[in-house]
Amino acid sequence: MKKTLWILTTALMVMFFALPVTVSAAEKGNHGPSLTKGTITFEGKTINVKSPGTYDVTVPCDTEQDETFTVGVFLTFGKNSAGDSFTFTTEDKKEIKSWPYAAQQTVSLKDKNAVFTVYAVNQSTKEEYQLQVIVKVKSVHNYGDWIVVKEATCSEKGEKERVCQTCGDTQKEIIDALGHDYGEWIVAKEAVNGNDGEALRACQRDGCESVETRVIDAEKTQDNDGNNDDKETETGTDAENKIESRPDGGEEDTKSEAAAPASDANEAEEGSVTAVETVGHEHTYGPWVVVKEATCTTNGREERTCMMEGCIAKESRIIAAYGEHEWEDDYSVITEPTCMKTGVRAIRCKHCSEVKDQKIIPALGHQWDEGRVFKFPTETEAGVREYFCERCGHRGTSVIPIGSTSGVQQQRVSATTPHTGDDSVQMAICAALMGLALAGIGITAALRKKNA
């Protein structure tokens, strides 16, 4: 029994070590075969293959998932750098005796990969190598140029998109916030008499009102720009705000780009706007100009600019929101009624677009003209008179009785709502009445003849 187990164990070990070792192309090192030439053919295009691996081919985005394509490969392998020879076989174990090795497969977007495999055995080391070229089919969009749908600002991200010219698919991307673009520091208040000064700089981007401030230390030596590198405080906020009364009883939040600090000896009285003082001149501001109207729920803003030549100093102040709606006394027409459609009237707010107490305005109805004969009546057929609305141009018709002649008074459907469209219903009614009348005449004649 022991002898039998020993024999079986020895046989298994011999079989195990005699098996060839399969090594992938990535692990072949200098002992594997070399790819001397390789190409992939797909839809009339040729792709060069430099080494075993994965290669992508593309089809349009509107390609059906089940639509098939033919992928072909042409591969030539040879000795490695050490001069070792190899025996090559296909996946079904047929020996490759001539080059290039050519093969093709059918693929689709549903079955994305075509895998071409060649096996090689090193004649010296008996190592086996698996060489694979994988062709992956992908669909691609034909996108147009990027279009910015939302501009990025200093603090908010933007968005851009582009549309596929083939299928209409939309691709979107986020545009990073720009960050502030501050200009040079401007001295808003000199450091004098032991009192600290202040310097400002504003973001230069359109629509951004961010202002940074920093302290100019009165005890330190200042540089030529009025800046101080030893002591500064960057607040990243707007300049000091003040509140003023509006003529209508509301409040205005006044913001100066360089308002004087509360500790300054030249501080203005509460409720006024303090002009910026700089070396050389005092600012002479022009009139306030409203740049954004205040509403009931949102603040507005107004600005004024120094009128001195070459000076760019500017003050701005908030116009506070009204807070509550102030309603008009009478109704206003929101949507005008037409001949066929109702309108809307409501009470408007005096300061914004808000409305309340909406009410329906009835449709006006058509305003018909005197009409004209469209079809003259005969002794057997009714005529037609047509009318046009003097307000909207809509066409209406009425019936002219059988036997009437031009110039006599003619019947008409309601003057305010005449028949509109064709006359098939009226004509059918007239024909039916005529049929009944003729039938009655015929029956009467037959009875008289019978009685006679």
C-alpha distance (Angstrom), angle and dihedral (degrees) to the residues before:
residue distance angle dihedral
M1 . . .
K2 3.80 . .
K3 3.79 90.3 .
T4 3.79 90.7 53.0
L5 3.85 92.2 51.0
W6 3.78 90.7 48.5
I7 3.82 91.4 51.8
L8 3.84 91.9 49.3
T9 3.80 92.8 47.6
T10 3.79 92.0 49.4
A11 3.80 91.7 48.8
L12 3.81 92.7 50.8
M13 3.81 91.7 49.8
V14 3.81 91.5 50.2
M15 3.83 91.1 49.0
F16 3.80 91.2 47.9
F17 3.78 96.3 51.9
A18 3.81 91.5 41.6
L19 3.82 92.3 58.6
P20 3.83 113.9 104.0
V21 3.81 115.7 -111.4
T22 3.86 113.4 -121.3
V23 3.79 112.3 -144.9
S24 3.78 124.4 -174.9
A25 3.77 120.8 -124.0
A26 3.79 90.3 -106.8
E27 3.81 90.8 57.4
K28 3.80 98.9 42.1
G29 3.84 96.5 100.4
N30 3.80 114.3 177.5
H31 3.81 93.3 -31.2
G32 3.82 98.0 67.1
P33 3.79 125.9 84.4
S34 3.78 121.1 -90.3
L35 3.80 125.5 -121.7
T36 3.78 103.6 -128.2
K37 3.81 96.6 178.7
G38 3.79 136.5 0.0
T39 3.81 139.5 164.9
I40 3.80 138.0 178.2
T41 3.80 119.9 -148.2
F42 3.82 120.0 -156.8
E43 3.80 129.9 161.1
G44 3.80 92.8 -20.7
K45 3.81 93.5 -47.4
T46 3.81 127.2 113.6
I47 3.81 123.7 -147.2
N48 3.80 121.0 -167.7
V49 3.81 116.2 -128.2
K50 3.80 113.7 -150.2
S51 3.80 98.1 173.7
P52 3.80 139.7 -7.2
G53 3.80 111.7 -72.9
T54 3.80 143.8 91.1
Y55 3.80 123.4 -42.7
D56 3.83 128.2 -174.9
V57 3.79 126.9 -136.2
T58 3.82 122.7 -175.5
V59 3.80 138.8 -143.1
P60 3.85 129.8 -173.4
C61 3.80 118.2 -80.9
D62 3.81 93.2 -115.5
T63 3.82 92.1 61.0
E64 3.80 113.8 125.5
Q65 3.80 115.9 -114.5
D66 3.82 92.4 -122.8
E67 3.82 96.8 45.4
T68 3.81 108.3 118.2
F69 3.79 130.8 -140.5
T70 3.80 132.6 -171.9
V71 3.80 118.8 -122.4
G72 3.79 119.7 -167.7
V73 3.82 132.8 -171.8
F74 3.81 133.1 -163.2
L75 3.83 112.7 -165.5
T76 3.80 131.8 178.5
F77 3.84 119.4 -170.9
G78 3.79 127.5 -176.7
K79 3.78 145.4 162.6
N80 3.77 121.7 -38.1
S81 3.80 126.3 -117.5
A82 3.83 89.8 -87.1
G83 3.80 90.9 57.4
D84 3.81 95.0 -112.9
S85 3.78 117.2 159.7
F86 3.80 124.2 -134.4
T87 3.75 140.9 -158.9
F88 3.82 112.1 -136.4
T89 3.79 127.5 -155.8
T90 3.80 135.4 174.2
E91 3.78 125.7 -119.5
D92 3.81 90.3 -89.9
K93 3.85 89.5 53.0
K94 3.81 97.2 -105.2
E95 3.79 113.0 146.2
I96 3.79 116.9 -116.7
K97 3.80 107.0 -134.4
S98 3.82 101.2 167.5
W99 3.78 136.4 38.0
P100 2.94 144.6 -90.0
Y101 3.75 98.5 42.3
A102 3.83 105.8 -140.4
A103 3.79 126.1 -163.5
Q104 3.80 138.6 152.4
Q105 3.79 138.3 -163.7
T106 3.79 137.0 -172.1
V107 3.81 116.9 -119.5
S108 3.82 138.9 173.4
L109 3.79 137.6 -174.6
K110 3.79 86.9 -96.1
D111 3.83 91.7 54.2
K112 3.78 97.4 35.2
N113 3.80 104.7 178.8
A114 3.79 133.6 65.7
V115 3.82 111.2 -166.7
F116 3.81 120.9 -160.6
T117 3.84 114.1 -170.9
V118 3.83 130.2 -170.3
Y119 3.80 122.5 -178.6
A120 3.80 121.6 -149.5
V121 3.84 130.3 -171.1
N122 3.81 120.5 -158.9
Q123 3.81 106.1 -129.9
S124 3.80 91.7 -149.5
T125 3.81 103.4 42.9
K126 3.83 97.8 23.1
E127 3.82 89.1 -133.8
E128 3.78 114.5 151.4
Y129 3.81 121.4 -139.7
Q130 3.79 129.3 -160.7
L131 3.80 111.3 -148.5
Q132 3.82 115.3 -168.9
V133 3.78 133.5 -176.8
I134 3.83 109.9 -169.0
V135 3.79 119.4 -165.7
K136 3.83 114.2 -160.3
V137 3.82 120.3 -162.7
K138 3.83 117.1 -145.6
S139 3.80 133.3 176.2
V140 3.80 116.8 -131.2
H141 3.80 132.6 -163.7
N142 3.79 124.6 -128.2
Y143 3.79 98.3 -133.5
G144 3.78 123.4 -171.0
D145 3.80 126.5 -143.6
W146 3.80 121.9 -51.3
I147 3.80 114.4 -96.5
V148 3.80 120.8 -159.9
V149 3.81 108.3 -129.9
K150 3.79 95.4 173.0
E151 3.78 123.3 25.4
A152 3.79 116.9 -132.3
T153 3.79 115.3 -122.3
C154 3.75 132.7 -162.0
S155 3.81 92.4 -84.2
E156 3.83 105.8 15.9
K157 3.78 129.9 68.2
G158 3.79 120.7 -120.9
E159 3.77 132.2 -147.9
K160 3.78 136.7 -134.1
E161 3.78 132.4 -174.7
R162 3.76 141.4 -172.8
V163 3.79 130.2 -160.4
C164 3.80 129.0 -137.7
Q165 3.80 108.7 -116.7
T166 3.81 90.7 -148.1
C167 3.81 107.4 46.2
G168 3.81 105.0 7.4
D169 3.81 95.6 -115.5
T170 3.80 111.1 159.9
Q171 3.79 123.1 -140.9
K172 3.78 118.5 -163.2
E173 3.79 131.9 -164.8
I174 3.77 133.9 -176.1
I175 3.81 119.2 -118.7
D176 3.79 111.0 -144.4
A177 3.80 118.3 -119.1
L178 3.81 110.4 -92.9
G179 3.79 98.9 -133.4
H180 3.79 121.8 -137.2
D181 3.81 120.5 -56.3
Y182 3.78 102.3 -152.8
G183 3.78 121.7 -165.6
E184 3.79 127.7 -143.9
W185 3.78 122.3 -51.5
I186 3.82 114.1 -96.0
V187 3.79 122.4 -159.4
A188 3.78 107.4 -120.9
K189 3.80 95.2 174.9
E190 3.78 129.1 13.9
A191 3.81 119.7 -127.0
V192 3.81 101.5 -117.7
N193 3.78 138.5 151.4
G194 3.78 91.9 16.3
N195 3.79 92.4 -56.9
D196 3.81 119.1 124.5
G197 3.77 118.1 -115.8
E198 3.78 130.4 -144.7
A199 3.80 135.6 -130.8
L200 3.80 127.3 -162.0
R201 3.76 136.7 -163.7
A202 3.79 126.4 -174.7
C203 3.78 132.4 -151.6
Q204 3.80 109.6 -102.3
R205 3.80 97.2 -149.9
D206 3.80 117.6 111.1
G207 3.78 113.2 -99.3
C208 3.80 95.8 13.0
E209 3.79 117.6 117.0
S210 3.80 99.0 -178.7
V211 3.81 113.9 138.1
E212 3.81 128.2 -173.9
T213 3.78 122.1 -152.6
R214 3.76 132.9 -165.8
V215 3.78 135.5 -178.6
I216 3.80 123.0 -109.0
D217 3.80 105.2 -146.9
A218 3.79 110.9 -133.7
E219 3.81 91.7 -153.8
K220 3.79 95.5 55.7
T221 3.78 130.4 73.5
Q222 3.79 109.8 -101.9
D223 3.77 124.9 -140.6
N224 3.80 124.2 -124.1
D225 3.80 92.9 -89.5
G226 3.79 93.5 55.5
N227 3.80 89.2 -109.7
N228 3.77 125.7 130.0
D229 3.80 120.0 -147.6
D230 3.80 94.1 -171.7
K231 3.79 99.2 59.5
E232 3.79 127.6 19.3
T233 3.77 138.4 143.3
E234 3.81 118.9 -155.5
T235 3.76 108.9 -160.2
G236 3.78 99.8 176.6
T237 3.82 89.1 -148.7
D238 3.77 136.4 107.7
A239 3.77 122.9 -87.5
E240 3.80 122.0 -83.3
N241 3.83 115.6 -61.2
K242 3.79 127.4 -141.0
I243 3.81 132.6 -173.5
E244 3.81 124.3 -124.5
S245 3.80 130.6 -177.0
R246 3.80 117.9 -111.0
P247 3.80 122.3 -138.1
D248 3.85 89.5 -115.3
G249 3.81 91.8 56.5
G250 3.83 96.8 -98.2
E251 3.78 126.5 114.3
E252 3.79 132.3 -105.1
D253 3.77 121.1 -150.8
T254 3.79 103.4 -141.5
K255 3.81 117.3 -152.7
S256 3.78 121.8 -173.6
E257 3.78 119.3 -168.0
A258 3.79 86.5 -138.9
A259 3.78 109.0 19.5
A260 3.79 115.5 174.0
P261 3.84 115.0 -105.5
A262 3.79 117.9 -105.8
S263 3.78 89.8 -114.5
D264 3.81 93.9 58.6
A265 3.76 115.8 113.1
N266 3.81 90.1 -136.0
E267 3.82 93.5 55.0
A268 3.80 112.9 150.8
E269 3.75 122.4 -124.8
E270 3.78 117.4 -87.2
G271 3.83 112.1 -85.0
S272 3.81 95.9 29.5
V273 3.79 130.5 101.8
T274 3.79 115.4 -112.4
A275 3.80 116.2 -140.7
V276 3.80 119.2 -134.2
E277 3.78 114.3 -105.5
T278 3.78 117.5 -147.9
V279 3.75 135.9 167.1
G280 3.81 109.9 -80.0
H281 3.78 104.7 23.7
E282 3.73 147.6 7.6
H283 3.79 116.6 -110.4
T284 3.77 118.5 -101.7
Y285 3.76 104.9 -159.6
G286 3.78 125.3 -156.4
P287 3.81 124.9 -138.1
W288 3.79 122.5 -57.1
V289 3.81 113.0 -94.9
V290 3.81 121.0 -159.6
V291 3.80 109.2 -128.7
K292 3.82 95.5 171.7
E293 3.77 125.5 22.9
A294 3.79 118.3 -130.5
T295 3.80 118.0 -122.8
C296 3.77 133.7 -168.3
T297 3.80 92.2 -87.4
T298 3.83 106.5 22.5
N299 3.78 132.8 56.3
G300 3.77 122.7 -117.4
R301 3.78 129.8 -150.2
E302 3.80 138.4 -141.3
E303 3.79 131.8 -171.6
R304 3.78 141.0 -163.5
T305 3.80 128.6 -165.5
C306 3.77 132.9 -147.9
M307 3.81 109.8 -101.7
M308 3.81 95.9 -152.4
E309 3.80 112.7 116.1
G310 3.79 112.9 -96.5
C311 3.81 94.1 7.6
I312 3.79 117.5 123.7
A313 3.79 97.6 -177.0
K314 3.77 112.8 138.5
E315 3.78 136.4 -177.1
S316 3.77 125.3 -156.3
R317 3.76 131.9 -175.6
I318 3.76 136.0 -172.1
I319 3.80 120.5 -111.5
A320 3.77 102.3 -146.5
A321 3.80 120.1 -126.9
Y322 3.81 114.1 -101.5
G323 3.80 90.3 -119.3
E324 3.80 99.3 -148.4
H325 3.79 132.3 44.0
E326 3.79 116.1 -102.3
W327 3.79 105.9 -151.9
E328 3.80 126.5 -148.3
D329 3.80 117.9 -118.3
D330 3.81 98.3 -126.2
Y331 3.79 135.9 45.2
S332 3.79 120.3 -97.3
V333 3.80 127.4 -156.0
I334 3.80 108.7 -106.6
T335 3.82 96.7 175.6
E336 3.79 121.3 18.2
P337 3.83 115.1 -128.5
T338 3.81 119.8 -124.4
C339 3.78 133.3 -158.6
M340 3.80 91.5 -86.5
K341 3.83 105.3 21.5
T342 3.78 132.7 62.0
G343 3.80 122.4 -121.8
V344 3.81 134.0 -145.7
R345 3.79 132.5 -123.6
A346 3.79 126.9 -174.5
I347 3.79 144.6 156.3
R348 3.80 112.3 -88.5
C349 3.78 130.4 -148.0
K350 3.81 111.2 -114.7
H351 3.81 92.9 -134.0
C352 3.81 107.8 33.8
S353 3.79 142.3 21.1
E354 3.82 95.7 -93.3
V355 3.84 116.5 123.9
K356 3.81 136.3 -171.9
D357 3.83 140.5 -172.2
Q358 3.80 94.7 35.3
K359 3.82 115.0 -163.2
I360 3.80 133.5 -172.5
I361 3.81 119.9 -111.5
P362 3.84 109.0 -151.7
A363 3.79 119.3 -118.4
L364 3.82 111.6 -92.4
G365 3.81 98.1 -130.2
H366 3.79 123.5 -137.1
Q367 3.80 121.2 -58.7
W368 3.81 101.9 -145.4
D369 3.79 125.7 -155.7
E370 3.83 123.1 -135.1
G371 3.78 92.0 -83.5
R372 3.80 133.2 -137.3
V373 3.81 135.4 -124.2
F374 3.78 110.1 -90.9
K375 3.85 95.3 173.6
F376 3.78 123.8 16.0
P377 3.81 116.8 -132.8
T378 3.81 122.6 -120.3
E379 3.80 133.9 -163.1
T380 3.81 89.2 -87.9
E381 3.81 105.5 27.6
A382 3.79 133.6 52.9
G383 3.78 120.7 -123.1
V384 3.81 131.9 -132.2
R385 3.80 130.3 -127.4
E386 3.81 117.7 -163.8
Y387 3.80 128.3 -152.9
F388 3.81 134.5 -168.3
C389 3.79 126.6 -149.6
E390 3.78 109.0 -117.1
R391 3.81 89.8 -150.1
C392 3.82 104.6 47.7
G393 3.82 105.2 6.0
H394 3.82 95.2 -117.3
R395 3.84 114.9 159.3
G396 3.82 123.6 -127.2
T397 3.82 134.0 174.9
S398 3.80 139.9 -155.5
V399 3.81 133.6 -168.4
I400 3.82 123.8 -102.5
P401 3.83 107.8 -151.3
I402 3.80 121.7 -113.2
G403 3.80 112.8 -88.6
S404 3.80 96.6 21.3
T405 3.79 116.3 132.0
S406 3.79 130.6 -147.2
G407 3.81 111.3 -79.4
V408 3.83 98.2 27.9
Q409 3.78 121.5 109.7
Q410 3.79 108.9 -85.3
Q411 3.74 132.3 -157.4
R412 3.73 120.4 -111.6
V413 3.74 136.9 -172.1
S414 3.84 114.6 -112.3
A415 3.80 109.8 -44.3
T416 3.78 91.1 -133.2
T417 3.81 98.5 44.3
P418 3.82 110.9 23.8
H419 3.77 121.1 173.5
T420 3.81 112.3 -77.6
G421 3.77 124.2 -157.7
D422 3.84 128.5 20.2
D423 3.83 126.2 -13.0
S424 3.81 98.6 -126.6
V425 3.82 93.9 116.7
Q426 3.80 94.8 49.9
M427 3.79 92.2 44.1
A428 3.81 91.2 50.2
I429 3.82 91.0 50.9
C430 3.80 91.4 49.7
A431 3.81 91.7 48.5
A432 3.79 91.3 50.0
L433 3.81 92.1 50.3
M434 3.77 90.6 48.4
G435 3.81 90.5 50.3
L436 3.79 92.0 50.7
A437 3.81 90.9 48.5
L438 3.80 93.1 50.6
A439 3.80 90.8 45.9
G440 3.81 89.6 51.9
I441 3.80 91.5 49.6
G442 3.80 90.7 49.6
I443 3.80 93.6 49.1
T444 3.82 92.0 47.6
A445 3.82 91.6 50.9
A446 3.82 91.9 49.5
L447 3.79 92.8 50.7
R448 3.81 92.2 49.7
K449 3.79 91.0 49.8
K450 3.80 91.1 49.4
N451 3.77 93.1 48.9
A452 3.78 91.0 48.2
